[in-house]
Amino acid sequence: MLPATKALPFVKLRADDQPGWHPESYWSVRPTGKRGTDIEFGRAYARKAIAAMKADHNRGLIALIIRDIIHDAANRSIRGRLNHLALGFLNEISHHLAAGIE
């Protein structure tokens, strides 16, 4: 279940992951600290998420990722501030939404 989702580089699986289980986190990232690099990684992650969403027939995947992006921002030292990885991800998702995801 959800093999493409579980293979995403920013998804954190549970220690004893089983086929039917959901990941521990849909957004587990470590920024490089380089703005441009992180934005590009975030954009690439969004494209991979869209591909996984299609492959797994999981229309709710983007919502789960955004939920965990918000959770991550709320729990970091600079509360409520999105890192550049998240900003790149959200920017790319926005572009795809504007173009119409099919």
C-alpha atoms as a printed R data frame, in Angstrom:
    type eleno elety resid chain resno      x      y       z
1   ATOM     1    CA   MET     A     1  0.000  0.000   0.000
2   ATOM     2    CA   LEU     A     2  1.289  3.448  -1.002
3   ATOM     3    CA   PRO     A     3  4.687  2.257  -2.323
4   ATOM     4    CA   ALA     A     4  5.429  5.454  -4.267
5   ATOM     5    CA   THR     A     5  4.526  7.615  -1.260
6   ATOM     6    CA   LYS     A     6  6.737  5.620   1.069
7   ATOM     7    CA   ALA     A     7  9.664  5.966  -1.356
8   ATOM     8    CA   LEU     A     8  9.580  9.782  -1.288
9   ATOM     9    CA   PRO     A     9 12.861 11.211   0.084
10  ATOM    10    CA   PHE     A    10 11.062 13.468   2.586
11  ATOM    11    CA   VAL     A    11  8.702 10.834   4.017
12  ATOM    12    CA   LYS     A    12  9.754  9.290   7.328
13  ATOM    13    CA   LEU     A    13  8.630  5.697   7.825
14  ATOM    14    CA   ARG     A    14  7.963  4.094  11.172
15  ATOM    15    CA   ALA     A    15 10.827  2.012  12.582
16  ATOM    16    CA   ASP     A    16  8.899 -1.239  12.091
17  ATOM    17    CA   ASP     A    17  6.981 -0.170   8.977
18  ATOM    18    CA   GLN     A    18  4.384 -2.572   7.616
19  ATOM    19    CA   PRO     A    19  2.728 -2.491   4.169
20  ATOM    20    CA   GLY     A    20 -0.628 -1.133   5.399
21  ATOM    21    CA   TRP     A    21  0.755  1.465   7.795
22  ATOM    22    CA   HIS     A    22  0.954  5.177   7.144
23  ATOM    23    CA   PRO     A    23  4.334  6.928   7.462
24  ATOM    24    CA   GLU     A    24  5.364  8.532  10.729
25  ATOM    25    CA   SER     A    25  5.687 11.862   8.924
26  ATOM    26    CA   TYR     A    26  4.944 13.060   5.426
27  ATOM    27    CA   TRP     A    27  7.428 15.943   5.820
28  ATOM    28    CA   SER     A    28 10.724 15.065   7.446
29  ATOM    29    CA   VAL     A    29 13.383 17.331   5.974
30  ATOM    30    CA   ARG     A    30 16.694 18.827   6.933
31  ATOM    31    CA   PRO     A    31 17.422 22.107   5.148
32  ATOM    32    CA   THR     A    32 20.890 22.690   3.720
33  ATOM    33    CA   GLY     A    33 20.788 26.306   4.891
34  ATOM    34    CA   LYS     A    34 21.322 27.510   1.332
35  ATOM    35    CA   ARG     A    35 18.205 29.367   0.208
36  ATOM    36    CA   GLY     A    36 18.404 28.613  -3.519
37  ATOM    37    CA   THR     A    37 19.338 24.976  -3.036
38  ATOM    38    CA   ASP     A    38 16.544 24.410  -0.528
39  ATOM    39    CA   ILE     A    39 13.945 26.070  -2.758
40  ATOM    40    CA   GLU     A    40 14.981 23.855  -5.681
41  ATOM    41    CA   PHE     A    41 14.880 20.736  -3.477
42  ATOM    42    CA   GLY     A    42 11.408 21.761  -2.303
43  ATOM    43    CA   ARG     A    43 10.224 22.217  -5.882
44  ATOM    44    CA   ALA     A    44 11.665 18.823  -6.861
45  ATOM    45    CA   TYR     A    45  9.968 17.244  -3.826
46  ATOM    46    CA   ALA     A    46  6.637 18.681  -5.004
47  ATOM    47    CA   ARG     A    47  7.049 17.134  -8.449
48  ATOM    48    CA   LYS     A    48  7.895 13.797  -6.848
49  ATOM    49    CA   ALA     A    49  4.868 14.089  -4.554
50  ATOM    50    CA   ILE     A    50  2.581 14.709  -7.515
51  ATOM    51    CA   ALA     A    51  4.003 11.663  -9.292
52  ATOM    52    CA   ALA     A    52  3.547  9.537  -6.139
53  ATOM    53    CA   MET     A    53  0.000 10.822  -5.705
54  ATOM    54    CA   LYS     A    54 -0.813  9.659  -9.235
55  ATOM    55    CA   ALA     A    55  1.029  6.328  -8.904
56  ATOM    56    CA   ASP     A    56 -0.643  5.441  -5.601
57  ATOM    57    CA   HIS     A    57 -4.044  6.885  -6.587
58  ATOM    58    CA   ASN     A    58 -3.863  8.893  -3.368
59  ATOM    59    CA   ARG     A    59 -5.695 12.193  -3.870
60  ATOM    60    CA   GLY     A    60 -5.123 13.170  -0.229
61  ATOM    61    CA   LEU     A    61 -1.327 12.969  -0.300
62  ATOM    62    CA   ILE     A    62 -0.660 16.679  -0.861
63  ATOM    63    CA   ALA     A    63 -2.997 17.569   2.022
64  ATOM    64    CA   LEU     A    64 -1.111 15.171   4.321
65  ATOM    65    CA   ILE     A    65  2.219 16.704   3.313
66  ATOM    66    CA   ILE     A    66  0.951 20.249   3.859
67  ATOM    67    CA   ARG     A    67 -0.418 19.231   7.267
68  ATOM    68    CA   ASP     A    68  3.045 18.016   8.270
69  ATOM    69    CA   ILE     A    69  4.731 21.109   6.785
70  ATOM    70    CA   ILE     A    70  2.541 23.223   9.084
71  ATOM    71    CA   HIS     A    71  3.285 20.917  12.026
72  ATOM    72    CA   ASP     A    72  7.023 21.210  11.316
73  ATOM    73    CA   ALA     A    73  6.852 25.015  11.145
74  ATOM    74    CA   ALA     A    74  4.900 25.193  14.406
75  ATOM    75    CA   ASN     A    75  7.457 23.037  16.246
76  ATOM    76    CA   ARG     A    76 10.682 24.616  15.030
77  ATOM    77    CA   SER     A    77 12.574 27.263  16.983
78  ATOM    78    CA   ILE     A    78 11.301 30.111  14.782
79  ATOM    79    CA   ARG     A    79  7.622 29.332  15.253
80  ATOM    80    CA   GLY     A    80  5.321 29.641  12.308
81  ATOM    81    CA   ARG     A    81  8.072 30.355   9.834
82  ATOM    82    CA   LEU     A    82  8.332 28.032   6.855
83  ATOM    83    CA   ASN     A    83 11.795 26.969   5.777
84  ATOM    84    CA   HIS     A    84 12.900 27.364   2.172
85  ATOM    85    CA   LEU     A    85 12.288 23.682   1.423
86  ATOM    86    CA   ALA     A    86  8.630 24.118   2.376
87  ATOM    87    CA   LEU     A    87  8.366 27.382   0.432
88  ATOM    88    CA   GLY     A    88  9.761 25.723  -2.692
89  ATOM    89    CA   PHE     A    89  7.366 22.794  -2.273
90  ATOM    90    CA   LEU     A    90  4.338 25.050  -1.849
91  ATOM    91    CA   ASN     A    91  5.394 27.273  -4.747
92  ATOM    92    CA   GLU     A    92  5.661 24.308  -7.102
93  ATOM    93    CA   ILE     A    93  2.340 22.851  -5.937
94  ATOM    94    CA   SER     A    94  0.739 26.248  -6.554
95  ATOM    95    CA   HIS     A    95  2.073 26.329 -10.105
96  ATOM    96    CA   HIS     A    96  0.716 22.849 -10.790
97  ATOM    97    CA   LEU     A    97 -2.664 23.751  -9.346
98  ATOM    98    CA   ALA     A    98 -2.812 26.849 -11.495
99  ATOM    99    CA   ALA     A    99 -1.974 24.749 -14.560
100 ATOM   100    CA   GLY     A   100 -4.492 22.054 -13.569
101 ATOM   101    CA   ILE     A   101 -3.292 18.715 -12.215
102 ATOM   102    CA   GLU     A   102 -4.733 15.861 -14.263
